[in-house]
Amino acid sequence: MAPHQEGEEVSNKQVLLRDYVSGSLQETDMVISTAGTTHLKAPQGSKAILVKNIYLACEPYLKALMTKGVTYSVEPGSAIAGIGVAKVLDSDHPDFKVGDLVWGMTRWEEYSLINTPQVMFKIHNTDVPLSYYTGILGMPGITAYAGFIEICSPKKGEYVFVSSASGAVGQIVGQFAKLMGCYVVGSVGSDDKVRLYNNSLIVDLLKSKLGFDEAFNYKKEHDLDAALKRYFKDGIDIYFENVGGKMLDAVLLNMRQNGRIAVCGMISQYNLEQHEGVHNLINLITKRIRMEGFIVSDYYHLYSKFLDLTLQYIKEGKMVYVEDIIEGLESGPSALIRLFAGHIVGKAVIRVSHE
Amino acid sequence: MAPHQEGEEVSNKQVLLRDYVSGSLQETDMVISTAGTTHLKAPQGSKAILVKNIYLACEPYLKALMTKGVTYSVEPGSAIAGIGVAKVLDSDHPDFKVGDLVWGMTRWEEYSLINTPQVMFKIHNTDVPLSYYTGILGMPGITAYAGFIEICSPKKGEYVFVSSASGAVGQIVGQFAKLMGCYVVGSVGSDDKVRLYNNSLIVDLLKSKLGFDEAFNYKKEHDLDAALKRYFKDGIDIYFENVGGKMLDAVLLNMRQNGRIAVCGMISQYNLEQHEGVHNLINLITKRIRMEGFIVSDYYHLYSKFLDLTLQYIKEGKMVYVEDIIEGLESGPSALIRLFAGHIVGKAVIRVSHE
């Protein structure tokens, strides 16, 4: 294929939002369109950049962006917004030049015009897989760092519980916890995850590859309280919350004095009409628990500190990252549905194009 | 009556716990006993003090102390434990002398032998009502200070909501909030409270006497969310939680970005078999809310700082305190029941003896 000329008009495959999502997310809420085209040019004076998307992160928060009334929500008929890794094809912004690699908010399409490139992060270290910038070196990484290190202030020897432990964020939290000398147990939410690795390998994966002390599938437990008591005889100091609902209720019963709960997500609740009631909040008082929700963008000022630390751990082999790379933009909608159903192990990444 | 001789045996009226409370607290869970006697003497070598109780605080946490399995719970057949103001009649402890006034953990009886007087606070300022040491200058005061000032870090101009606003703690929180330049709205939980002051005076009391900007009876509101939106058009920065359940759910919907919730109590839940479910915790994430339970004893190191500040405010007329003083130890059990039913305005104090 001949190189594109400046400003050339090319076809631009997209994943469009059909209409605002209400209730459970369906694959049919998204439409693959091959009708669109784009000029491979950032308009002069626009301060924009034109990028070719390489990897797109498949994440639960995408559903929120498809919901009416949310800040930054996507308009029906437009391409879904989300974090991705991209290469600059044209730049009208002084800080970006052709060939630069960036990660940040882009769209589910082959080519995107990014009007505010100043909020993108430039990628300088390319001796790790580029897809890592949608995961361990990107938003999930800084999310794990902010929620676990900054909000929970873990101390050596503390007891840590992580839900969605095999997910994009959970696996990083577990590894940070081990590196800080904590005891860490992770829960996962689907039998499929187990089957995907020959029936027992999710536990092996969490325990041997990611270093968790223990791991269990919470959907196989009749009594979550009993399950937690099995793994935490002396209770939980830190809970990294990704699930919500009944799991949170059981955790509250098992928290220790001065426990901390970083509320990162509540994936079990996102697809419910009405969220489950949490009954055990009284434990916040009796155990002096701090429970704190957070949004990763409030912690972006810590990104370079986090990146240096994590890159070093990766290079020293002290941290690893499990990814499920899904080929092709057109596979995005079904991957997102499988993610919500708990049928993806590790970080789900959509490969839009090859680097 | 002739003064008691040292070691004299006197009758000692008591309020005894009949049996551990399960479910709703009943007046019959407590028994008035006039059968007991006590020697007005702290045994030699005991490091104890023998006190005459003057005021006893009537507070929701007393129910917790009557429940099986709780730390510091009261044994069935013993006098109920609780905070009070007392005068030292005899002392075997070097730090206490006859005639000293103290406040701290004592028992619902006329005379108490206190084995660990070192955890009592000595009262040095007696130019304020002594009963204040069960309230604004005692545990409710330091509770309000710790929860509002230390945990919520209020800033001038912030929007503050206080539930149980006419209660022992709530009225202090409201006044601290006004002194710090916040807008503050309080809720109360009973029509009776309103009737007690000629149908509308609870609002007057909160607004004119205590300085709240607005006040409402939440039990008269069909839609708590709508009620909160009426008073907080721009949302709530700080919620001082005394109620729990449906109120907390409605508050979560109305919190602002970076809001803080100090969880002091959940009185609406204490008498329920199963606590109500709270459905809107997802707002912790979307609004980056910090929700923190606390126990006042963790903040006792701040007591003298708090006391100096609050005494000054009281002396300058910048803070006031509404009390409901109930005469006689034998009125204690019914007062406690009325407190749970929301039929007491201000701090409920039982006068056991005159100073």
Boltz contact constraints between the chains, C-beta under 6 A:
constraints:
  - contact:
      token1: [A, 263]
      token2: [B, 284]
      max_distance: 6.0
  - contact:
      token1: [A, 263]
      token2: [B, 285]
      max_distance: 6.0
  - contact:
      token1: [A, 266]
      token2: [B, 282]
      max_distance: 6.0
  - contact:
      token1: [A, 275]
      token2: [B, 279]
      max_distance: 6.0
  - contact:
      token1: [A, 277]
      token2: [B, 277]
      max_distance: 6.0
  - contact:
      token1: [A, 277]
      token2: [B, 279]
      max_distance: 6.0
  - contact:
      token1: [A, 278]
      token2: [B, 278]
      max_distance: 6.0
  - contact:
      token1: [A, 278]
      token2: [B, 281]
      max_distance: 6.0
  - contact:
      token1: [A, 279]
      token2: [B, 275]
      max_distance: 6.0
  - contact:
      token1: [A, 279]
      token2: [B, 277]
      max_distance: 6.0
  - contact:
      token1: [A, 281]
      token2: [B, 278]
      max_distance: 6.0
  - contact:
      token1: [A, 282]
      token2: [B, 266]
      max_distance: 6.0
  - contact:
      token1: [A, 284]
      token2: [B, 263]
      max_distance: 6.0
  - contact:
      token1: [A, 284]
      token2: [B, 293]
      max_distance: 6.0
  - contact:
      token1: [A, 285]
      token2: [B, 263]
      max_distance: 6.0
  - contact:
      token1: [A, 285]
      token2: [B, 293]
      max_distance: 6.0
  - contact:
      token1: [A, 288]
      token2: [B, 293]
      max_distance: 6.0
  - contact:
      token1: [A, 288]
      token2: [B, 294]
      max_distance: 6.0
  - contact:
      token1: [A, 288]
      token2: [B, 295]
      max_distance: 6.0
  - contact:
      token1: [A, 289]
      token2: [B, 293]
      max_distance: 6.0
  - contact:
      token1: [A, 290]
      token2: [B, 292]
      max_distance: 6.0
  - contact:
      token1: [A, 291]
      token2: [B, 291]
      max_distance: 6.0
  - contact:
      token1: [A, 292]
      token2: [B, 290]
      max_distance: 6.0
  - contact:
      token1: [A, 293]
      token2: [B, 284]
      max_distance: 6.0
  - contact:
      token1: [A, 293]
      token2: [B, 285]
      max_distance: 6.0
  - contact:
      token1: [A, 293]
      token2: [B, 288]
      max_distance: 6.0
  - contact:
      token1: [A, 293]
      token2: [B, 289]
      max_distance: 6.0
  - contact:
      token1: [A, 294]
      token2: [B, 288]
      max_distance: 6.0
  - contact:
      token1: [A, 295]
      token2: [B, 288]
      max_distance: 6.0
